[in-house]
Amino acid sequence: MIGAAAAGSLCGGVLAQDTATLSDAAGAMIGTWEFSNADHDKICRFVFRADAVAGGYRLEIDKNCPNLFPTTKDIIGWTADNFGGLRLLDAAGNVVNKTLVTVGG
C-alpha cells in the first residue's frame, strides 16, 4: 500500500489520449489525480495516461512523490483490474502494490 488515499481531484482539461480502447474503469482514470496521506499533509500528483507500457498504461508522478511516499519510486505505469481496482506497475509490468482508492472532493 502506498499509505495514501487518492483524493479524487480529477482535474479537468483536454485529454490527448484516445480512451476508446480502454475499459470504462481505465478510461475514468485518465487525467491528473492528487494522492495524499489521511492527514492530507503529504500531497503529490499522478498523471494517468493512455500510452502503452509493459502490462498497462503510462503514469507520470511528481518528482517529489518518492520522497513523500517511498513506495512510489519504481512506479511507471498503471492498469485497472477486472473489478475496476487500480494496480500500479513497475517497468517490467509487475504490480508494485495494490492500492485502495478513495474518490471524493
Beta strands, then each sheet from edge to edge (+ up, - down):
strand 1: 5-7
strand 2: 31-36
strand 3: 43-53
strand 4: 56-61
strand 5: 77-80
strand 6: 86-89
strand 7: 95-98
sheet 1: 1+ 2- 3+ 4- 5+ 6- 7+
end
